[in-house]
């Protein structure tokens, strides 16, 4: 690991316990109160004296590490971001310094969340970091979280409740051995093979079936049934994989892709006291003929304004930061387009979250097929997309209500 990689890794693992040296800590408002709760939860999760001492030392050193990471982030993204918002590199550097040293934020999150494309002062008042959301999820999620993470159990619960899902054809694990695959009959359809525990679309393969040759192809590689079975055995040796039937896009979203699947992520919250609510939604579209649609790995993401049911511009990170008002490959308009079927998609997400009502927040990945919406999976750690600032949603209010009812010390914490 290079020095730069070590610094980037360190600055992403920032702490919030020593937040009293940041001026925001003394500000009023629900977002500031929630961040204070996070500080308390992080402190309570350190059970031993040694863990508390190490935590304090890391927090004290973090601003120094973040200062170096700030320079790396600014040099990496500033020039590209000027093309999107016309916000000068000097102004971006100043805002990064305020965000990092005044507010305690992580430098790369300034760019990942598109803060250079927002009204910076108002964003600061509404900001909850991705790290803080992880702490809150660990504290507030109940036993239903296991049912979402276990793909087989998740599918079973959804099917029993009549919720449409993309079924898992088989789960590949090193522990299952070769005997399982020897007996497994590979269906003659297009297949989607993805790692169970990786993110950002890394390692995904789409094997397209050709009936005339009775074979599957991916990335120029053609395999008959025996060859594909051998490939499945090979990839399952070191990691867990999921095999699903590949799906095609509904006509209303097919214009956002040349070949790969267009998906939605719908984020819902549930405090167990009222019905789940949608707080954000995004469209994820692939570029070119890539298999994945993650914005950091060849795809792009566009926010869906849930009040107007219209898409915003799409953002991509690879190979560099770009803003797309139209799809760069198909030419289809994205920004301002109304998604008329949003109510049906929102209802599906709310209905599914009601099955796991003791889980506070979930990001649901949904694909829109010619047969309708189908759930792919739920993510209890759903990441942050450009334009998502939780102080603008009911997330903060519901978090504060649950924390007050349960008491911070009684919430589930993870020792570190």
C-alpha positions as CSV (number, residue, x, y, z in Angstrom):
1,X,0.0,0.0,0.0
2,X,1.4,3.4,-1.0
3,X,1.7,6.4,1.3
4,X,-1.1,8.1,-0.6
5,X,-3.4,5.1,-0.2
6,X,-2.6,4.9,3.5
7,X,-3.5,8.6,3.9
8,X,-6.7,8.2,2.0
9,X,-7.7,5.2,4.0
10,X,-6.9,7.0,7.3
11,X,-8.9,10.1,6.4
12,X,-12.0,8.1,5.5
13,X,-11.9,6.5,9.0
14,X,-12.4,9.8,10.8
15,X,-13.9,10.1,14.3
16,X,-16.5,12.4,15.7
17,X,-15.9,12.1,19.4
18,X,-13.6,15.2,19.7
19,X,-16.1,17.3,17.8
20,X,-16.3,19.9,20.5
21,X,-13.3,21.6,18.9
22,X,-15.4,22.2,15.8
23,X,-17.6,25.3,16.0
24,X,-20.5,23.5,14.5
25,X,-20.8,21.4,17.7
26,X,-22.2,24.4,19.5
27,X,-24.8,25.3,16.9
28,X,-28.5,24.8,17.3
29,X,-30.7,22.7,15.1
30,X,-31.7,19.1,14.6
31,X,-28.7,18.1,12.4
32,X,-26.2,19.4,15.0
33,X,-28.1,17.6,17.8
34,X,-28.0,14.3,15.8
35,X,-24.2,14.7,15.2
36,X,-23.8,15.1,19.0
37,X,-25.7,11.9,19.5
38,X,-23.3,10.2,17.1
39,X,-20.4,11.4,19.2
40,X,-22.0,9.9,22.3
41,X,-22.7,6.6,20.5
42,X,-19.1,6.3,19.2
43,X,-17.8,6.9,22.7
44,X,-20.1,4.3,24.2
45,X,-19.0,1.7,21.6
46,X,-15.5,1.8,23.0
47,X,-15.9,-0.6,25.9
48,X,-12.3,-0.7,27.3
49,X,-10.1,2.0,28.6
50,X,-7.5,1.1,25.9
51,X,-10.1,1.4,23.2
52,X,-11.1,4.8,24.4
53,X,-7.5,6.1,24.6
54,X,-6.8,4.8,21.1
55,X,-10.0,6.5,19.8
56,X,-9.1,9.8,21.4
57,X,-5.6,9.6,19.9
58,X,-7.0,8.9,16.4
59,X,-9.4,11.8,16.7
60,X,-6.7,14.2,17.8
61,X,-4.5,13.1,14.9
62,X,-7.3,13.1,12.3
63,X,-7.2,16.8,11.4
64,X,-3.5,16.5,10.4
65,X,-4.2,13.4,8.3
66,X,-7.3,15.1,6.8
67,X,-5.2,18.1,5.9
68,X,-3.0,16.0,3.6
69,X,-6.1,14.2,2.3
70,X,-7.7,17.5,1.5
71,X,-4.8,18.4,-0.8
72,X,-5.1,15.1,-2.5
73,X,-8.9,15.4,-3.0
74,X,-8.6,19.0,-4.2
75,X,-5.8,18.1,-6.8
76,X,-7.8,15.1,-8.0
77,X,-11.2,16.7,-8.5
78,X,-11.0,20.5,-8.5
79,X,-10.3,21.1,-12.2
80,X,-13.0,18.8,-13.3
81,X,-15.5,20.3,-10.9
82,X,-14.9,23.8,-12.3
83,X,-16.3,22.6,-15.6
84,X,-19.5,21.5,-13.9
85,X,-20.3,24.5,-11.6
86,X,-17.8,27.3,-12.6
87,X,-16.8,27.4,-8.9
88,X,-13.1,28.3,-9.0
89,X,-10.4,26.1,-7.6
90,X,-9.6,28.7,-5.0
91,X,-13.1,28.8,-3.8
92,X,-13.3,25.0,-3.7
93,X,-10.1,25.0,-1.6
94,X,-11.6,27.5,0.9
95,X,-14.8,25.5,1.2
96,X,-12.8,22.3,1.7
97,X,-10.9,23.9,4.5
98,X,-14.1,25.1,6.2
99,X,-15.8,21.8,5.7
100,X,-12.8,19.8,7.0
101,X,-11.4,21.9,9.8
102,X,-14.4,24.0,10.9
103,X,-17.1,21.3,10.4
104,X,-15.1,18.1,10.8
105,X,-16.1,16.6,7.4
106,X,-14.2,14.2,5.3
107,X,-12.5,16.0,2.3
108,X,-13.5,13.4,-0.4
109,X,-17.2,13.7,0.7
110,X,-17.2,17.3,-0.4
111,X,-16.8,16.0,-4.0
112,X,-18.7,12.7,-3.7
113,X,-21.8,14.5,-2.5
114,X,-21.5,17.2,-5.1
115,X,-21.2,20.0,-2.5
116,X,-19.4,22.1,-5.1
117,X,-22.7,22.2,-7.0
118,X,-24.8,23.3,-4.0
119,X,-25.3,26.4,-1.9
120,X,-22.5,25.7,0.5
121,X,-23.7,27.5,3.7
122,X,-27.1,25.8,3.6
123,X,-25.6,22.4,2.9
124,X,-23.4,22.7,6.0
125,X,-26.5,23.2,8.2
126,X,-28.1,20.1,6.7
127,X,-25.1,17.8,6.5
128,X,-24.9,14.3,8.0
129,X,-21.8,12.3,6.9
130,X,-21.8,8.8,5.5
131,X,-19.7,7.7,8.5
132,X,-22.3,9.1,10.9
133,X,-25.0,7.2,9.0
134,X,-23.1,4.0,9.5
135,X,-22.8,4.7,13.3
136,X,-26.6,5.4,13.4
137,X,-27.4,2.2,11.4
138,X,-25.3,0.1,13.8
139,X,-27.1,1.6,16.8
140,X,-30.7,1.7,15.5
141,X,-31.2,-1.4,13.2
142,X,-32.9,-4.4,14.8
143,X,-32.8,-8.1,14.1
144,X,-34.6,-7.6,10.8
145,X,-31.3,-6.4,9.4
146,X,-30.1,-10.0,9.2
147,X,-33.1,-10.9,7.0
148,X,-32.1,-8.2,4.5
149,X,-28.4,-9.2,4.4
150,X,-29.1,-12.9,3.9
151,X,-30.1,-13.1,0.3
152,X,-32.0,-16.4,0.6
153,X,-33.9,-15.3,3.6
154,X,-34.7,-11.9,2.1
155,X,-36.1,-13.6,-1.1
156,X,-38.2,-16.0,1.0
157,X,-39.7,-13.2,3.1
158,X,-40.5,-11.1,0.0
159,X,-42.0,-14.0,-2.0
160,X,-44.2,-15.0,1.0
161,X,-45.5,-11.5,1.3
162,X,-46.1,-11.2,-2.5
163,X,-43.4,-8.7,-3.1
164,X,-41.9,-9.1,-6.6
165,X,-38.1,-9.9,-6.6
166,X,-35.5,-11.0,-9.1
167,X,-34.9,-14.6,-7.8
168,X,-31.5,-15.9,-6.9
169,X,-30.8,-19.0,-9.0
170,X,-28.0,-20.2,-6.7
171,X,-25.6,-18.9,-4.1
172,X,-22.0,-19.9,-4.6
173,X,-19.7,-20.2,-1.6
174,X,-16.3,-21.8,-1.0
175,X,-17.9,-24.0,1.7
176,X,-20.5,-25.5,-0.7
177,X,-18.0,-27.5,-2.6
178,X,-17.9,-28.9,-6.2
179,X,-20.7,-31.4,-5.6
180,X,-23.3,-28.7,-5.5
181,X,-22.4,-27.2,-8.8
182,X,-22.1,-30.7,-10.4
183,X,-25.8,-31.2,-9.7
184,X,-26.9,-27.7,-10.6
185,X,-28.6,-27.4,-13.9
186,X,-27.7,-24.0,-15.5
187,X,-30.8,-22.4,-16.9
188,X,-30.6,-21.5,-20.6
189,X,-31.2,-17.8,-20.1
190,X,-29.0,-14.6,-19.8
191,X,-27.3,-14.8,-16.4
192,X,-26.0,-12.2,-14.0
193,X,-23.1,-13.2,-11.7
194,X,-22.1,-10.8,-9.0
195,X,-20.0,-11.0,-5.8
196,X,-22.1,-11.1,-2.6
197,X,-19.8,-8.8,-0.5
198,X,-18.3,-6.3,-2.9
199,X,-19.6,-2.8,-3.7
200,X,-19.4,-0.3,-6.6
201,X,-20.2,-3.0,-9.1
202,X,-16.8,-4.5,-8.9
203,X,-16.6,-8.1,-10.2
204,X,-20.0,-8.2,-11.9
205,X,-20.4,-10.4,-15.0
206,X,-23.3,-10.7,-17.4
207,X,-23.3,-13.9,-19.4
208,X,-25.6,-13.7,-22.5
209,X,-27.1,-16.9,-23.7
210,X,-27.1,-17.8,-27.4
211,X,-29.7,-20.5,-28.1
212,X,-28.2,-21.5,-31.5
213,X,-24.9,-22.5,-30.1
214,X,-26.1,-23.4,-26.6
215,X,-23.4,-21.2,-25.0
216,X,-22.9,-18.1,-23.0
217,X,-20.7,-15.1,-23.8
218,X,-19.2,-12.3,-21.7
219,X,-16.5,-9.8,-22.7
220,X,-15.6,-11.8,-25.8
221,X,-15.4,-15.1,-24.0
222,X,-17.7,-17.9,-25.1
223,X,-18.4,-20.9,-22.9
224,X,-20.7,-24.0,-23.3
225,X,-22.5,-25.3,-20.2
226,X,-19.5,-27.3,-19.0
227,X,-17.2,-24.4,-19.4
228,X,-19.5,-22.0,-17.6
229,X,-19.9,-24.5,-14.8
230,X,-16.1,-24.7,-14.5
231,X,-16.0,-20.9,-14.4
232,X,-18.5,-20.8,-11.6
233,X,-16.5,-23.4,-9.6
234,X,-13.4,-21.2,-10.2
235,X,-14.8,-17.9,-8.9
236,X,-16.5,-19.6,-6.0
237,X,-13.2,-20.9,-4.6
238,X,-12.2,-17.6,-2.9
239,X,-15.4,-15.6,-2.6
240,X,-19.2,-15.8,-2.4
241,X,-21.2,-15.1,-5.5
242,X,-24.9,-14.8,-6.5
243,X,-26.2,-16.1,-9.8
244,X,-29.4,-14.4,-11.0
245,X,-31.3,-14.3,-14.3
246,X,-30.4,-11.1,-16.2
247,X,-33.3,-8.8,-16.8
248,X,-34.2,-6.4,-19.6
249,X,-35.3,-2.8,-19.2
250,X,-38.8,-1.4,-19.3
251,X,-39.5,0.7,-22.4
252,X,-39.7,3.9,-20.2
253,X,-36.1,3.6,-19.1
254,X,-34.5,1.6,-22.0
255,X,-33.4,5.0,-23.5
256,X,-31.0,5.4,-20.6
257,X,-28.8,2.4,-21.6
258,X,-27.2,0.8,-24.7
259,X,-27.4,-2.7,-23.2
260,X,-27.0,-2.9,-19.4
261,X,-29.7,-2.8,-16.7
262,X,-31.0,0.5,-15.5
263,X,-31.8,0.4,-11.8
264,X,-33.3,2.6,-9.1
265,X,-32.2,3.1,-5.5
266,X,-35.0,4.1,-3.2
267,X,-34.0,5.1,0.4
268,X,-36.7,4.7,3.1
269,X,-36.7,5.2,6.8
270,X,-38.9,3.6,9.5
271,X,-39.0,4.5,13.2
272,X,-41.4,1.6,14.1
273,X,-43.9,4.2,15.3
274,X,-45.4,5.1,11.9
275,X,-45.4,3.9,8.3
276,X,-42.0,3.9,6.4
277,X,-41.3,7.0,4.4
278,X,-39.3,7.6,1.3
279,X,-36.5,10.2,1.7
280,X,-34.6,9.9,-1.6
281,X,-34.5,8.1,-4.9
282,X,-32.0,7.8,-7.7
283,X,-31.7,6.4,-11.2
284,X,-28.4,4.5,-12.0
285,X,-27.6,4.0,-15.6
286,X,-24.7,2.3,-17.4
287,X,-22.5,4.0,-20.0
288,X,-21.3,2.3,-23.1
289,X,-21.6,-1.5,-22.9
290,X,-20.5,-1.7,-19.2
291,X,-22.2,-4.3,-17.0
292,X,-22.3,-2.1,-13.9
293,X,-24.1,1.2,-13.6
294,X,-22.3,2.4,-10.5
295,X,-21.1,6.0,-10.9
296,X,-17.7,5.2,-9.6
297,X,-17.2,2.2,-12.0
298,X,-18.4,3.2,-15.4
299,X,-22.0,4.3,-14.7
300,X,-23.8,7.4,-13.6
301,X,-26.5,8.4,-11.1
302,X,-29.3,10.9,-11.3
303,X,-31.4,12.1,-8.4
304,X,-35.2,11.7,-8.7
305,X,-37.0,14.6,-7.1
306,X,-39.7,12.8,-5.2
307,X,-41.8,15.9,-4.9
308,X,-41.9,16.7,-8.7
309,X,-41.2,13.2,-10.0
310,X,-38.5,14.6,-12.3
311,X,-34.9,13.5,-12.7
312,X,-32.0,15.9,-12.1
313,X,-28.8,15.8,-14.1
314,X,-26.7,12.7,-13.9
315,X,-23.2,12.6,-12.4
316,X,-20.3,10.1,-13.0
317,X,-16.9,9.8,-11.4
318,X,-15.0,7.6,-13.9
319,X,-12.8,8.3,-15.7
320,X,-13.4,11.8,-14.4
321,X,-16.1,13.9,-12.8
322,X,-18.9,14.8,-15.3
323,X,-22.4,16.1,-15.3
324,X,-24.8,14.8,-17.9
325,X,-28.1,16.5,-18.9
326,X,-28.5,13.9,-21.6
327,X,-27.2,10.3,-21.7
328,X,-23.8,10.5,-23.4
329,X,-24.4,7.4,-25.5
330,X,-28.1,7.3,-26.3
331,X,-28.6,11.1,-26.3
332,X,-31.8,10.7,-24.3
333,X,-32.7,13.6,-22.1
334,X,-32.3,13.0,-18.4
335,X,-32.5,16.3,-16.5
336,X,-36.1,17.4,-16.2
337,X,-37.7,14.2,-17.5
338,X,-40.8,13.2,-15.5
339,X,-41.0,9.6,-14.3
340,X,-44.7,8.9,-14.3
341,X,-44.4,5.5,-12.6
342,X,-42.8,6.8,-9.5
343,X,-45.8,6.3,-7.2
344,X,-45.7,2.5,-8.0
345,X,-42.0,2.4,-7.3
346,X,-42.3,4.3,-4.0
347,X,-45.2,2.0,-2.9
348,X,-43.1,-1.1,-3.5
349,X,-40.2,0.3,-1.4
350,X,-42.5,1.3,1.5
351,X,-44.3,-2.0,1.3
352,X,-41.1,-3.9,1.5
353,X,-39.7,-1.9,4.4
354,X,-42.8,-2.6,6.3
355,X,-41.7,-6.3,6.4
356,X,-38.5,-5.2,8.2
357,X,-40.0,-2.5,10.4
358,X,-37.2,-2.7,13.1
359,X,-34.6,-1.7,10.5
360,X,-34.3,2.1,10.6
361,X,-33.1,2.9,7.0
362,X,-32.7,0.8,3.8
363,X,-31.6,1.6,0.3
364,X,-33.7,-0.6,-2.0
365,X,-32.2,-1.6,-5.4
366,X,-35.0,-2.1,-7.9
367,X,-35.0,-2.9,-11.6
368,X,-37.8,-1.9,-13.9
369,X,-38.5,-4.8,-16.3
370,X,-41.2,-5.2,-19.0
371,X,-43.1,-7.2,-16.3
372,X,-42.9,-4.4,-13.8
373,X,-40.7,-3.4,-10.9
374,X,-38.6,-6.1,-9.3
375,X,-36.5,-5.9,-6.1
376,X,-32.9,-6.8,-6.4
377,X,-31.8,-6.3,-2.8
378,X,-31.9,-4.1,0.2
379,X,-28.8,-2.3,1.6
380,X,-28.8,-1.2,5.3
381,X,-25.7,0.8,4.6
382,X,-26.8,2.5,1.4
383,X,-24.1,5.1,0.8
384,X,-24.4,8.8,-0.1
385,X,-25.2,10.1,-3.6
386,X,-24.8,13.6,-5.0
387,X,-27.5,16.0,-3.7
388,X,-28.5,13.9,-0.7
389,X,-28.4,16.0,2.4
390,X,-30.3,14.3,5.2
391,X,-31.1,17.5,7.1
392,X,-33.6,18.2,4.3
393,X,-35.5,15.0,5.0
394,X,-37.3,13.3,7.9
395,X,-34.2,11.1,8.5
396,X,-32.9,13.5,11.2
397,X,-36.2,13.9,13.0
398,X,-36.9,10.2,13.1
399,X,-33.4,9.4,14.3
400,X,-33.7,11.9,17.1
401,X,-37.1,10.5,18.1
402,X,-35.8,6.9,18.3
403,X,-32.6,7.9,20.1
404,X,-34.6,9.8,22.7
405,X,-37.1,7.0,23.2
406,X,-34.4,4.3,23.6
407,X,-31.6,6.3,25.2
408,X,-28.2,6.4,23.5
409,X,-26.6,4.0,26.0
410,X,-29.3,1.4,25.3
411,X,-28.9,1.5,21.5
412,X,-26.9,-1.3,19.9
413,X,-23.3,-0.4,19.5
414,X,-20.3,-2.1,17.9
415,X,-17.1,-2.4,19.8
416,X,-14.0,-1.3,17.9
